[in-house]
Amino acid sequence: MRQTCFSIILVSLVFCTHAAVAQGAVPSPAGARFPIIQASLDDGFFSLAEQQARGLLREDPSDEDANEALLLLSHALWGQKRYSEMLDLLDGRGTGPGLVYWRARAHYEIRQYEQALEVLDSVGEEKDTSRFAPYLLRLHGHIEQRAGELIAAEASFARFAENYPDHPERIENEFDLAEMYTLQKRIPEAIASYESLVREEDNITVQRAQLKLANVLYTQGAAENFDRARNLLDSLGVNESNRLSYRIDAYVD
């Protein structure tokens, strides 16, 4: 009974932790061309950003500004979960990296994974030098994962790790790689990945990695793994700011 309760709580906590980050980052607007719209997006005022972007498009902007306004508007619609409108907006607009990213992202959000992959394959030659390049690669991996193509997803995340070692999404990519190892039952590689993340400096990253590592260790079933998983949760309970870990520890006891 003790192990059953521990398993339920641990899995629930890992699920909640994953849910908080699962949606993933999206590309930021370019530079400071439209700082007011960018500020609205950064602050989560997606409806306001939509109005601002539509207003910009009504002003007969240059081709470059119109393209950027479309990207901003797509971002604003994405933030409001209006994915079908994103597809209508971007239909026939071209194969630039940004436009392709948002079209594929819309298909991904409504679980049209085959269509999303087809859109990604249509991206223009400039994709490798675009600010969208790392996000296109990460999105490719997530779509492949959702489509059940774990080996392909692993390859996408591995390419990201190799090509963009200093990118802000580096940590999330490491978690995704570890998840691919776990789903493919390559447990030693998953454990090694989470142990590497535990050595990071950011406290939130360390705690997430400890929870994931505890889950992997516990689900392998060996008693020594259960003890190590329990010890990992004990170490989380040392931090007074992590009240949820305290409650878990008390409940398991």
C-alpha positions as CSV (number, residue, x, y, z in Angstrom):
1,M,0.0,0.0,0.0
2,R,2.9,2.3,0.9
3,Q,4.5,1.8,-2.5
4,T,1.1,2.2,-4.3
5,C,0.5,5.6,-2.6
6,F,4.0,6.7,-3.4
7,S,3.7,5.7,-7.0
8,I,0.4,7.5,-7.4
9,I,1.7,10.7,-5.8
10,L,5.0,10.6,-7.7
11,V,3.4,10.1,-11.1
12,S,0.8,12.9,-10.4
13,L,3.6,15.3,-9.4
14,V,5.7,14.5,-12.5
15,F,2.6,14.9,-14.7
16,C,1.8,18.3,-13.2
17,T,5.5,19.4,-13.6
18,H,5.4,18.3,-17.2
19,A,2.1,20.0,-17.9
20,A,3.6,23.3,-16.7
21,V,6.3,23.2,-19.4
22,A,4.8,21.0,-22.1
23,Q,3.6,23.8,-24.3
24,G,7.1,24.9,-24.9
25,A,8.6,28.3,-26.0
26,V,7.7,30.1,-29.1
27,P,10.0,32.5,-31.1
28,S,10.2,36.1,-29.9
29,P,9.3,38.9,-32.3
30,A,12.3,40.2,-34.3
31,G,14.4,42.9,-32.7
32,A,12.7,46.1,-31.8
33,R,10.9,46.8,-35.0
34,F,7.5,46.9,-33.3
35,P,8.3,47.2,-29.6
36,I,4.7,48.0,-28.5
37,I,3.3,44.8,-30.0
38,Q,6.2,42.8,-28.7
39,A,5.6,44.1,-25.2
40,S,1.9,43.1,-25.5
41,L,2.9,39.6,-26.5
42,D,5.6,39.3,-23.8
43,D,3.1,40.4,-21.1
44,G,0.5,37.9,-22.4
45,F,-2.0,40.5,-23.7
46,F,-2.7,38.5,-26.8
47,S,-6.0,40.1,-27.7
48,L,-4.4,43.6,-27.5
49,A,-1.4,42.4,-29.6
50,E,-3.9,41.1,-32.2
51,Q,-5.6,44.5,-32.5
52,Q,-2.2,46.2,-32.8
53,A,-1.0,43.8,-35.5
54,R,-4.2,44.1,-37.5
55,G,-4.0,47.8,-37.3
56,L,-0.5,47.7,-38.6
57,L,-1.6,45.5,-41.6
58,R,-4.3,48.1,-42.4
59,E,-1.7,50.8,-42.8
60,D,-0.3,49.4,-46.1
61,P,3.1,48.5,-44.7
62,S,6.2,47.5,-46.7
63,D,6.5,43.8,-47.6
64,E,9.0,43.3,-44.8
65,D,6.8,45.0,-42.2
66,A,3.8,43.1,-43.5
67,N,5.6,39.8,-43.1
68,E,6.6,40.7,-39.6
69,A,3.0,41.8,-38.8
70,L,1.7,38.4,-40.0
71,L,4.1,36.7,-37.6
72,L,3.1,38.9,-34.7
73,L,-0.6,38.3,-35.5
74,S,0.0,34.6,-35.7
75,H,1.6,34.7,-32.3
76,A,-1.3,36.6,-30.9
77,L,-3.8,34.2,-32.3
78,W,-1.8,31.2,-31.0
79,G,-1.8,32.8,-27.5
80,Q,-5.7,32.9,-27.7
81,K,-5.8,29.2,-29.0
82,R,-7.4,30.3,-32.2
83,Y,-5.6,27.8,-34.3
84,S,-8.1,27.5,-37.2
85,E,-7.9,31.2,-37.7
86,M,-4.1,31.0,-37.8
87,L,-4.3,28.4,-40.6
88,D,-6.8,30.7,-42.5
89,L,-4.5,33.7,-42.0
90,L,-1.4,31.9,-43.3
91,D,-2.8,29.9,-46.1
92,G,-0.9,30.6,-49.3
93,R,1.3,33.2,-47.6
94,G,4.6,31.5,-48.6
95,T,7.3,29.2,-47.2
96,G,9.4,31.6,-45.2
97,P,10.6,30.0,-41.9
98,G,8.4,32.1,-39.7
99,L,5.3,31.5,-41.7
100,V,6.0,27.8,-41.9
101,Y,6.6,27.7,-38.1
102,W,3.3,29.2,-37.2
103,R,1.4,27.1,-39.8
104,A,3.0,23.9,-38.5
105,R,2.4,25.0,-34.9
106,A,-1.3,25.5,-35.6
107,H,-1.6,22.0,-37.1
108,Y,0.4,20.6,-34.1
109,E,-1.9,22.2,-31.6
110,I,-5.0,20.6,-33.2
111,R,-3.2,17.3,-33.4
112,Q,-2.9,17.2,-37.2
113,Y,0.6,15.8,-37.0
114,E,0.9,14.5,-40.6
115,Q,-0.1,17.9,-42.0
116,A,2.3,19.6,-39.6
117,L,5.2,17.6,-40.8
118,E,4.3,18.3,-44.4
119,V,4.2,22.0,-43.7
120,L,7.7,21.8,-42.0
121,D,9.1,20.0,-45.1
122,S,8.0,22.9,-47.3
123,V,10.2,25.5,-45.5
124,G,12.4,27.6,-47.8
125,E,16.2,27.3,-48.1
126,E,16.8,30.2,-45.7
127,K,15.6,28.2,-42.7
128,D,19.1,27.4,-41.4
129,T,20.0,31.1,-41.0
130,S,16.6,32.2,-39.7
131,R,15.9,33.0,-36.1
132,F,13.2,30.4,-36.4
133,A,15.7,27.6,-37.2
134,P,16.1,26.2,-33.7
135,Y,12.3,26.5,-33.0
136,L,11.5,24.7,-36.3
137,L,13.8,21.8,-35.2
138,R,12.3,21.6,-31.7
139,L,8.8,21.7,-33.1
140,H,9.8,18.9,-35.6
141,G,10.8,16.8,-32.6
142,H,7.7,17.4,-30.7
143,I,5.5,16.6,-33.7
144,E,7.4,13.4,-34.3
145,Q,7.0,12.4,-30.6
146,R,3.3,13.0,-30.7
147,A,3.1,11.0,-33.9
148,G,4.8,8.1,-32.2
149,E,8.0,8.4,-34.2
150,L,10.3,8.3,-31.2
151,I,13.6,7.5,-33.0
152,A,13.0,10.5,-35.4
153,A,12.1,12.7,-32.5
154,E,15.2,11.7,-30.6
155,A,17.3,12.6,-33.7
156,S,15.7,16.0,-33.9
157,F,16.4,16.8,-30.3
158,A,19.9,15.4,-30.6
159,R,20.5,17.7,-33.6
160,F,19.3,20.7,-31.6
161,A,21.7,19.8,-28.8
162,E,24.6,19.6,-31.2
163,N,23.7,22.7,-33.3
164,Y,22.5,25.1,-30.5
165,P,24.4,24.3,-27.3
166,D,23.9,27.8,-25.9
167,H,20.3,28.3,-26.9
168,P,17.7,29.3,-24.2
169,E,15.8,26.1,-24.9
170,R,18.9,23.9,-24.1
171,I,17.6,22.7,-20.8
172,E,14.1,21.9,-22.1
173,N,15.7,20.0,-25.0
174,E,17.7,17.9,-22.5
175,F,14.5,17.0,-20.7
176,D,13.0,16.0,-24.0
177,L,15.9,13.8,-24.9
178,A,15.8,12.1,-21.6
179,E,12.0,11.5,-22.1
180,M,12.8,9.9,-25.5
181,Y,15.3,7.5,-23.8
182,T,12.7,6.6,-21.2
183,L,9.9,6.0,-23.7
184,Q,12.2,3.7,-25.7
185,K,13.2,1.8,-22.4
186,R,16.8,3.0,-22.7
187,I,16.9,3.5,-19.0
188,P,20.6,3.9,-18.4
189,E,20.7,6.7,-20.9
190,A,17.6,8.3,-19.4
191,I,19.2,8.1,-15.9
192,A,22.4,9.6,-17.1
193,S,20.6,12.5,-18.8
194,Y,18.6,13.3,-15.6
195,E,21.7,13.0,-13.5
196,S,23.4,15.5,-15.8
197,L,20.4,17.9,-15.3
198,V,20.6,17.5,-11.5
199,R,24.1,19.0,-11.7
200,E,22.7,22.2,-13.3
201,E,22.8,25.5,-11.3
202,D,19.2,26.5,-11.6
203,N,17.2,25.2,-8.6
204,I,13.9,24.7,-10.6
205,T,15.8,22.6,-13.2
206,V,17.5,20.6,-10.5
207,Q,14.2,19.9,-8.7
208,R,12.4,18.9,-12.0
209,A,15.3,16.6,-12.8
210,Q,15.2,15.0,-9.4
211,L,11.5,14.3,-9.7
212,K,12.0,12.8,-13.2
213,L,14.9,10.8,-12.0
214,A,13.0,9.5,-9.0
215,N,10.1,8.5,-11.3
216,V,12.4,6.6,-13.6
217,L,14.2,4.9,-10.7
218,Y,11.0,3.9,-8.9
219,T,9.3,2.5,-12.0
220,Q,12.1,0.0,-12.6
221,G,10.9,-1.9,-9.6
222,A,14.1,-2.8,-7.8
223,A,14.2,-2.1,-4.1
224,E,17.5,-0.2,-4.3
225,N,16.0,2.0,-6.9
226,F,13.0,2.7,-4.7
227,D,15.3,3.7,-1.9
228,R,17.2,6.1,-4.1
229,A,14.0,7.6,-5.4
230,R,12.8,8.1,-1.9
231,N,16.1,9.8,-1.0
232,L,15.7,12.1,-3.9
233,L,12.3,13.2,-2.6
234,D,13.8,13.6,0.8
235,S,16.4,16.0,-0.6
236,L,13.6,18.0,-2.2
237,G,11.9,18.3,1.2
238,V,15.0,20.1,2.5
239,N,14.0,23.3,0.6
240,E,11.3,25.1,2.6
241,S,10.0,26.8,-0.5
242,N,9.0,23.4,-1.9
243,R,5.9,22.8,0.3
244,L,4.5,20.2,-2.1
245,S,7.5,18.0,-1.6
246,Y,7.0,18.3,2.2
247,R,3.4,17.2,1.8
248,I,4.5,14.2,-0.3
249,D,7.1,13.2,2.2
250,A,4.6,13.4,5.0
251,Y,2.0,11.4,3.1
252,V,4.5,8.6,2.2
253,D,5.6,8.3,5.8
